[in-house]
Amino acid sequence: MASSTDSAPRFSIVVPCHDVRPWLRPCLDSVLGQSFTDFEVIAVDGASSDGTDRILAEYAAADPRVRAITLTEDIGLGPTRNAGLKECRGDYVLFLDADDLYTPGSLQALAERIDATGRPDLVIFDYERIFWDGRVVRNQRHDAFAREGEGVFTAAERPVFLTFLELVWNKACRRDFLTLHGFAFTAGYYEDAPWTYSTMLTAERIATLDRVVVHYRQHRTGGNIHATRTRRQFDIFDQYDRVHAFITSDPELAGWRKFAFDRSLDHILAVLAKPERLDPEDRAEFFHAAHRFAKRWKPEGYAADRTSRGFKRWMLIHDDYATYSTLKLSSKVLHVPSPRKAVGKLLHRGDLDPNLALYGAYWFKQYACSPRAIYEKAAELVPQLRGVWVIDADHVRAIPEGVEYVVAGSPAYEKLVHRAKYFVSNMNLPKELEKRDGQIHVQTQHGTPLKTMGTDLRLYPQAAQDLDLDELMRQVDRWDFNISANRYSSEIWERTYPSYFEELETGFPRNDRLLTATLDEVRAIRAGFGFDDSNLVVLYAPTWRDAKDAVRTPSGLVDLGGDGIHVDLDRLAAAAGDNGRVLVRTHYSLAKGAPEAHSDRVVDVSEHPRVEDLMLAADVLVSDYSSISFDYANLDRPIVLLVDDLDFYDNTRGTYFDITEFPPGLVARSADELFSALQTGRFAAAEAAKHRQLFREKFCEYDDGLAAERVVRRVFLGETELPPIIPMGDRKPAPSAHRP
């Protein structure tokens, strides 16, 4: 069905938003990708601070069915929904939380069900919980749809549908029904309860759709305001006061009093039982507040059921917190610490050294990347901070003279890891390392993600060979700070590494050098390879292929002997002209460098200690799906992507977007196309430059030469007012030395 902008749409879908950038795109895509298209999306942003409003504006500009409303303050979930409800024009109104999803074909099925049941007041549909690790769990009462969902009915005729969780987003509501009765959401937590009872008990015609429409996201950490330790949990009493006041106000609803009373006590007891919702010091007060609530609304002649659940209700009604807390304590299993943890506690004795930072890069094999940039900037800005590099015994030669280091696994290393206040690395630290209270871990990452990362790897079995998600999350839980170069990356890091960490949107420190190096420095680097200004230098830096060049295991990558090289290197040099030269950089995770048989116009720099210098030396980058393209774009120099195996790569590893649709320059689908682009000069033509500019604006957002300083000031000096991002037009990338 085609959508119409002139007439009212069939559905209005209200999406309340607040700081939901990791999940918002999948949510909106699940709606906009529906086969049924006659709907509008009313997305309301409650003064987000994470760029949610920019994402909404982007979608609204791209699709006329999306309307974005931005509020000046965060007024809470209920009032935010009200703001969207006022703007609805559709025949039916649906509510979808910004981190949840619609399953394919759902709106079509819902429209057909509405027609088949004669436009009921409400249509209730099913949902599934989806978990961060890929698990999918069905609604426990899903069988009620098949058993009792036929036809049209009232809540009194089918009370089972009021035993579901009090949810807003599992119903389609006829808009004129909502308008007639003036339904609106209340402020505060647990706002679903008054809405559910008032709409369900008022509706004269209710229908069901026996279909999973919503995938209800269960966050590993955060994401659910109700599962947050806060005094706002006490809002549940106000909300159920409203439920009981509504029922009491209508004599015809008197038969619901005991039902609603039991349900409300059960909900309150469920909140009380969850340690993640209430601070220990608030539990007794919450219990006594629950008693006062029960006293207010206990129906005349009420008697608690002679069941375990009934006994818990009895304790609330009689304010017997002593018995409740005793039973709660006795239900806990005594935990005896393991000998390993006991030894660990002994080792952890002693104060942390606030002026000691450990650095590591690429599994302790290099002195490189963003940890190096942070280390060098810290030496300048925080001279009292002692920086020590952790290095593998077989790679000690990588540490320059004058840089203090410790060999990984040595007694000196064991001593330092228990004393150091800070850890800065571009990889996850060894799993056996126990993080002490007060220690701070900084994850610098080592590139903007094009290829699938983190928990998303589970979708690609070849790339996720024996992936241990629990171990991955245990390591991610140690991160205190995570560094990002752009908002695009931040969305992916926060979604694929679901844990608590502060996102440092500072830019990548290792890219500072691309913005600050002088022409003399560029010439000096080139001279080190024997190049002068007349040479057109091509840096060829391919990534590796899962299950072809290497395979991922829980202990790391296993090299399969591949090198990722997809071109004849001598032909590549020849295509660059008589003065063409090639620097070839195989992926750091692969032991095998470039093939040895090549002319003196090709230099294997796979072991070169600093990829930033290779980028500075190059006049053009040839890559594929590697994150180096995102870094090199900072130089505003030509880029060509060789994607001759795009289908293979997408099927085995997967990418977050089609790089050929939004490339950083020219796209070559074969080696011959690549050679032709170099020979004809198309690699540096205006069309390629236009692509590069758009790419830079999106992905070089924060890389302005000050990233390392921002990290040092935030992490080591505790500053929150950091140097502002320099606008793209005011940046001066390091110049190319090539003079034809």
Solvent accessible surface area in square Angstrom, and as a share of the most:
residue,aa,sasa,rsa
1,M,139,0.62
2,A,87,0.68
3,S,52,0.33
4,S,45,0.29
5,T,103,0.60
6,D,142,0.73
7,S,62,0.40
8,A,62,0.48
9,P,5,0.03
10,R,41,0.15
11,F,0,0.00
12,S,0,0.00
13,I,0,0.00
14,V,0,0.00
15,V,0,0.00
16,P,7,0.04
17,C,4,0.03
18,H,76,0.34
19,D,57,0.30
20,V,24,0.14
21,R,14,0.05
22,P,13,0.08
23,W,31,0.11
24,L,0,0.00
25,R,58,0.21
26,P,38,0.24
27,C,0,0.00
28,L,0,0.00
29,D,74,0.38
30,S,21,0.14
31,V,0,0.00
32,L,32,0.16
33,G,64,0.61
34,Q,8,0.03
35,S,76,0.49
36,F,2,0.01
37,T,36,0.21
38,D,21,0.11
39,F,4,0.02
40,E,6,0.03
41,V,0,0.00
42,I,0,0.00
43,A,0,0.00
44,V,0,0.00
45,D,1,0.01
46,G,1,0.01
47,A,37,0.29
48,S,18,0.12
49,S,104,0.67
50,D,28,0.15
51,G,12,0.12
52,T,0,0.00
53,D,53,0.27
54,R,138,0.50
55,I,8,0.04
56,L,2,0.01
57,A,57,0.45
58,E,84,0.38
59,Y,27,0.10
60,A,31,0.24
61,A,94,0.73
62,A,88,0.68
63,D,23,0.12
64,P,111,0.70
65,R,40,0.15
66,V,5,0.03
67,R,78,0.29
68,A,44,0.34
69,I,41,0.21
70,T,86,0.50
71,L,34,0.17
72,T,136,0.79
73,E,108,0.48
74,D,77,0.40
75,I,67,0.34
76,G,25,0.24
77,L,48,0.24
78,G,0,0.00
79,P,29,0.18
80,T,5,0.03
81,R,2,0.01
82,N,29,0.15
83,A,23,0.18
84,G,0,0.00
85,L,29,0.14
86,K,169,0.71
87,E,73,0.33
88,C,9,0.05
89,R,95,0.35
90,G,0,0.00
91,D,39,0.20
92,Y,0,0.00
93,V,0,0.00
94,L,1,0.00
95,F,0,0.00
96,L,0,0.00
97,D,28,0.14
98,A,3,0.02
99,D,20,0.10
100,D,2,0.01
101,L,34,0.17
102,Y,6,0.02
103,T,18,0.11
104,P,116,0.73
105,G,22,0.21
106,S,0,0.00
107,L,0,0.00
108,Q,64,0.29
109,A,20,0.15
110,L,0,0.00
111,A,3,0.03
112,E,100,0.45
113,R,54,0.20
114,I,0,0.00
115,D,92,0.48
116,A,80,0.62
117,T,13,0.07
118,G,46,0.44
119,R,102,0.37
120,P,0,0.00
121,D,12,0.06
122,L,0,0.00
123,V,0,0.00
124,I,1,0.01
125,F,0,0.00
126,D,0,0.00
127,Y,4,0.01
128,E,32,0.14
129,R,51,0.19
130,I,22,0.11
131,F,47,0.19
132,W,48,0.17
133,D,39,0.20
134,G,31,0.30
135,R,121,0.44
136,V,81,0.46
137,V,62,0.35
138,R,84,0.31
139,N,8,0.04
140,Q,165,0.73
141,R,102,0.37
142,H,69,0.31
143,D,72,0.37
144,A,0,0.00
145,F,6,0.02
146,A,78,0.60
147,R,139,0.51
148,E,54,0.24
149,G,3,0.03
150,E,134,0.60
151,G,36,0.35
152,V,53,0.30
153,F,5,0.02
154,T,40,0.23
155,A,3,0.03
156,A,74,0.57
157,E,114,0.51
158,R,58,0.21
159,P,58,0.37
160,V,22,0.12
161,F,7,0.03
162,L,4,0.02
163,T,29,0.17
164,F,11,0.05
165,L,86,0.43
166,E,19,0.08
167,L,13,0.06
168,V,0,0.00
169,W,7,0.03
170,N,2,0.01
171,K,7,0.03
172,A,0,0.00
173,C,0,0.00
174,R,40,0.15
175,R,82,0.30
176,D,76,0.39
177,F,5,0.02
178,L,6,0.03
179,T,98,0.57
180,L,140,0.69
181,H,85,0.38
182,G,58,0.56
183,F,26,0.11
184,A,63,0.49
185,F,11,0.05
186,T,32,0.18
187,A,60,0.47
188,G,15,0.14
189,Y,22,0.08
190,Y,7,0.03
191,E,1,0.00
192,D,16,0.08
193,A,2,0.01
194,P,16,0.10
195,W,5,0.02
196,T,6,0.03
197,Y,1,0.01
198,S,17,0.11
199,T,0,0.00
200,M,2,0.01
201,L,23,0.11
202,T,35,0.20
203,A,5,0.04
204,E,135,0.61
205,R,89,0.32
206,I,0,0.00
207,A,0,0.00
208,T,3,0.02
209,L,18,0.09
210,D,78,0.40
211,R,82,0.30
212,V,27,0.15
213,V,0,0.00
214,V,0,0.00
215,H,42,0.19
216,Y,45,0.17
217,R,41,0.15
218,Q,39,0.17
219,H,39,0.17
220,R,66,0.24
221,T,37,0.22
222,G,34,0.33
223,G,58,0.56
224,N,58,0.30
225,I,81,0.41
226,H,34,0.15
227,A,40,0.31
228,T,61,0.35
229,R,116,0.42
230,T,35,0.20
231,R,123,0.45
232,R,111,0.41
233,Q,0,0.00
234,F,33,0.14
235,D,27,0.14
236,I,0,0.00
237,F,14,0.06
238,D,77,0.40
239,Q,1,0.00
240,Y,0,0.00
241,D,31,0.16
242,R,100,0.37
243,V,2,0.01
244,H,7,0.03
245,A,50,0.39
246,F,65,0.27
247,I,1,0.01
248,T,66,0.38
249,S,86,0.55
250,D,53,0.27
251,P,110,0.69
252,E,158,0.71
253,L,17,0.08
254,A,47,0.36
255,G,76,0.73
256,W,28,0.10
257,R,91,0.33
258,K,91,0.39
259,F,52,0.22
260,A,0,0.00
261,F,0,0.00
262,D,16,0.08
263,R,49,0.18
264,S,0,0.00
265,L,0,0.00
266,D,28,0.14
267,H,46,0.21
268,I,0,0.00
269,L,14,0.07
270,A,43,0.33
271,V,0,0.00
272,L,0,0.00
273,A,42,0.33
274,K,70,0.30
275,P,82,0.52
276,E,80,0.36
277,R,31,0.11
278,L,2,0.01
279,D,44,0.23
280,P,87,0.54
281,E,135,0.60
282,D,20,0.10
283,R,41,0.15
284,A,36,0.28
285,E,76,0.34
286,F,0,0.00
287,F,0,0.00
288,H,63,0.28
289,A,12,0.10
290,A,0,0.00
291,H,37,0.17
292,R,128,0.47
293,F,0,0.00
294,A,0,0.00
295,K,152,0.65
296,R,125,0.46
297,W,62,0.22
298,K,89,0.38
299,P,23,0.14
300,E,183,0.82
301,G,78,0.75
302,Y,28,0.11
303,A,73,0.57
304,A,28,0.22
305,D,62,0.32
306,R,243,0.89
307,T,77,0.45
308,S,85,0.55
309,R,141,0.51
310,G,0,0.00
311,F,89,0.37
312,K,91,0.38
313,R,14,0.05
314,W,101,0.35
315,M,4,0.02
316,L,0,0.00
317,I,24,0.12
318,H,99,0.44
319,D,51,0.27
320,D,37,0.19
321,Y,52,0.20
322,A,74,0.57
323,T,45,0.26
324,Y,15,0.06
325,S,39,0.25
326,T,85,0.49
327,L,85,0.42
328,K,68,0.29
329,L,127,0.63
330,S,84,0.54
331,S,83,0.53
332,K,137,0.58
333,V,138,0.79
334,L,165,0.82
335,H,147,0.66
336,V,125,0.72
337,P,69,0.43
338,S,47,0.30
339,P,111,0.70
340,R,140,0.51
341,K,109,0.46
342,A,47,0.37
343,V,83,0.47
344,G,12,0.12
345,K,135,0.57
346,L,98,0.49
347,L,103,0.51
348,H,35,0.15
349,R,182,0.67
350,G,50,0.48
351,D,131,0.68
352,L,35,0.18
353,D,34,0.18
354,P,87,0.55
355,N,63,0.32
356,L,0,0.00
357,A,0,0.00
358,L,3,0.02
359,Y,3,0.01
360,G,1,0.01
361,A,0,0.00
362,Y,17,0.06
363,W,129,0.45
364,F,17,0.07
365,K,95,0.40
366,Q,39,0.18
367,Y,13,0.05
368,A,4,0.03
369,C,3,0.02
370,S,1,0.01
371,P,0,0.00
372,R,38,0.14
373,A,14,0.11
374,I,0,0.00
375,Y,35,0.13
376,E,68,0.31
377,K,51,0.22
378,A,4,0.03
379,A,62,0.48
380,E,113,0.51
381,L,48,0.24
382,V,5,0.03
383,P,104,0.65
384,Q,112,0.50
385,L,19,0.09
386,R,98,0.36
387,G,13,0.13
388,V,1,0.00
389,W,0,0.00
390,V,4,0.02
391,I,0,0.00
392,D,47,0.25
393,A,67,0.52
394,D,107,0.55
395,H,46,0.21
396,V,45,0.26
397,R,192,0.70
398,A,34,0.26
399,I,18,0.09
400,P,56,0.35
401,E,179,0.80
402,G,81,0.78
403,V,22,0.12
404,E,73,0.33
405,Y,93,0.36
406,V,11,0.06
407,V,44,0.25
408,A,31,0.24
409,G,55,0.53
410,S,27,0.18
411,P,117,0.74
412,A,56,0.44
413,Y,19,0.07
414,E,83,0.37
415,K,131,0.55
416,L,15,0.07
417,V,6,0.03
418,H,24,0.11
419,R,78,0.28
420,A,0,0.00
421,K,49,0.21
422,Y,19,0.07
423,F,7,0.03
424,V,2,0.01
425,S,6,0.04
426,N,2,0.01
427,M,8,0.04
428,N,39,0.20
429,L,16,0.08
430,P,37,0.23
431,K,119,0.51
432,E,113,0.51
433,L,13,0.07
434,E,57,0.26
435,K,60,0.25
436,R,37,0.13
437,D,142,0.73
438,G,43,0.42
439,Q,5,0.02
440,I,37,0.19
441,H,7,0.03
442,V,3,0.02
443,Q,8,0.04
444,T,0,0.00
445,Q,13,0.06
446,H,50,0.22
447,G,7,0.07
448,T,2,0.01
449,P,5,0.03
450,L,4,0.02
451,K,25,0.11
452,T,5,0.03
453,M,42,0.19
454,G,3,0.03
455,T,7,0.04
456,D,22,0.11
457,L,9,0.04
458,R,92,0.33
459,L,107,0.53
460,Y,53,0.20
461,P,105,0.66
462,Q,89,0.39
463,A,0,0.00
464,A,13,0.10
465,Q,79,0.35
466,D,99,0.51
467,L,47,0.23
468,D,65,0.34
469,L,27,0.14
470,D,105,0.55
471,E,37,0.17
472,L,26,0.13
473,M,2,0.01
474,R,92,0.34
475,Q,27,0.12
476,V,0,0.00
477,D,67,0.35
478,R,15,0.05
479,W,14,0.05
480,D,47,0.24
481,F,19,0.08
482,N,0,0.00
483,I,0,0.00
484,S,0,0.00
485,A,1,0.01
486,N,0,0.00
487,R,62,0.23
488,Y,31,0.12
489,S,0,0.00
490,S,0,0.00
491,E,10,0.04
492,I,6,0.03
493,W,1,0.00
494,E,40,0.18
495,R,45,0.17
496,T,0,0.00
497,Y,18,0.07
498,P,10,0.06
499,S,21,0.14
500,Y,152,0.58
501,F,36,0.15
502,E,66,0.30
503,E,30,0.13
504,L,7,0.03
505,E,54,0.24
506,T,3,0.02
507,G,0,0.00
508,F,3,0.01
509,P,1,0.00
510,R,14,0.05
511,N,1,0.01
512,D,18,0.09
513,R,54,0.20
514,L,0,0.00
515,L,18,0.09
516,T,85,0.50
517,A,8,0.06
518,T,74,0.43
519,L,48,0.24
520,D,105,0.54
521,E,69,0.31
522,V,0,0.00
523,R,91,0.33
524,A,66,0.51
525,I,26,0.13
526,R,2,0.01
527,A,65,0.51
528,G,68,0.65
529,F,43,0.18
530,G,66,0.63
531,F,13,0.05
532,D,83,0.43
533,D,37,0.19
534,S,46,0.30
535,N,9,0.04
536,L,25,0.13
537,V,0,0.00
538,V,0,0.00
539,L,0,0.00
540,Y,3,0.01
541,A,5,0.04
542,P,4,0.02
543,T,1,0.01
544,W,10,0.04
545,R,2,0.01
546,D,1,0.00
547,A,42,0.33
548,K,108,0.46
549,D,8,0.04
550,A,0,0.00
551,V,29,0.17
552,R,52,0.19
553,T,32,0.19
554,P,89,0.56
555,S,114,0.74
556,G,30,0.29
557,L,60,0.30
558,V,72,0.41
559,D,51,0.26
560,L,92,0.46
561,G,40,0.38
562,G,16,0.16
563,D,24,0.12
564,G,3,0.03
565,I,29,0.15
566,H,47,0.21
567,V,15,0.09
568,D,73,0.38
569,L,11,0.05
570,D,55,0.29
571,R,128,0.47
572,L,0,0.00
573,A,1,0.01
574,A,58,0.45
575,A,3,0.02
576,A,10,0.08
577,G,32,0.31
578,D,135,0.70
579,N,74,0.38
580,G,0,0.00
581,R,57,0.21
582,V,0,0.00
583,L,0,0.00
584,V,0,0.00
585,R,26,0.10
586,T,3,0.02
587,H,29,0.13
588,Y,75,0.29
589,S,30,0.20
590,L,12,0.06
591,A,93,0.72
592,K,105,0.44
593,G,19,0.19
594,A,10,0.08
595,P,56,0.35
596,E,168,0.75
597,A,97,0.75
598,H,59,0.26
599,S,48,0.31
600,D,134,0.69
601,R,58,0.21
602,V,5,0.03
603,V,44,0.25
604,D,62,0.32
605,V,6,0.04
606,S,17,0.11
607,E,150,0.67
608,H,46,0.20
609,P,77,0.49
610,R,32,0.12
611,V,22,0.13
612,E,2,0.01
613,D,20,0.10
614,L,0,0.00
615,M,0,0.00
616,L,0,0.00
617,A,0,0.00
618,A,0,0.00
619,D,9,0.05
620,V,0,0.00
621,L,0,0.00
622,V,0,0.00
623,S,0,0.00
624,D,6,0.03
625,Y,0,0.00
626,S,15,0.09
627,S,26,0.17
628,I,14,0.07
629,S,3,0.02
630,F,4,0.02
631,D,1,0.01
632,Y,0,0.00
633,A,0,0.00
634,N,3,0.01
635,L,6,0.03
636,D,57,0.30
637,R,11,0.04
638,P,23,0.14
639,I,0,0.00
640,V,0,0.00
641,L,1,0.00
642,L,4,0.02
643,V,4,0.02
644,D,64,0.33
645,D,22,0.11
646,L,30,0.15
647,D,109,0.56
648,F,74,0.31
649,Y,1,0.00
650,D,51,0.27
651,N,114,0.58
652,T,7,0.04
653,R,5,0.02
654,G,1,0.01
655,T,32,0.19
656,Y,55,0.21
657,F,47,0.20
658,D,65,0.34
659,I,5,0.02
660,T,20,0.12
661,E,135,0.60
662,F,64,0.27
663,P,10,0.06
664,P,0,0.00
665,G,1,0.01
666,L,21,0.10
667,V,35,0.20
668,A,2,0.02
669,R,127,0.47
670,S,43,0.28
671,A,29,0.22
672,D,87,0.45
673,E,75,0.34
674,L,0,0.00
675,F,7,0.03
676,S,43,0.27
677,A,0,0.00
678,L,9,0.05
679,Q,124,0.55
680,T,91,0.53
681,G,32,0.31
682,R,109,0.40
683,F,20,0.08
684,A,57,0.44
685,A,44,0.34
686,A,86,0.67
687,E,113,0.51
688,A,1,0.01
689,A,37,0.29
690,K,138,0.58
691,H,58,0.26
692,R,25,0.09
693,Q,69,0.31
694,L,82,0.41
695,F,0,0.00
696,R,15,0.06
697,E,90,0.40
698,K,79,0.34
699,F,3,0.01
700,C,1,0.00
701,E,29,0.13
702,Y,19,0.07
703,D,4,0.02
704,D,8,0.04
705,G,11,0.10
706,L,53,0.26
707,A,0,0.00
708,A,3,0.02
709,E,35,0.16
710,R,5,0.02
711,V,1,0.01
712,V,0,0.00
713,R,60,0.22
714,R,53,0.19
715,V,9,0.05
716,F,22,0.09
717,L,69,0.34
718,G,48,0.46
719,E,59,0.27
720,T,103,0.60
721,E,153,0.68
722,L,50,0.25
723,P,27,0.17
724,P,111,0.70
725,I,62,0.31
726,I,58,0.30
727,P,83,0.52
728,M,38,0.17
729,G,77,0.74
730,D,97,0.50
731,R,24,0.09
732,K,169,0.72
733,P,35,0.22
734,A,2,0.02
735,P,58,0.36
736,S,34,0.22
737,A,0,0.00
738,H,39,0.17
739,R,113,0.41
740,P,152,0.95
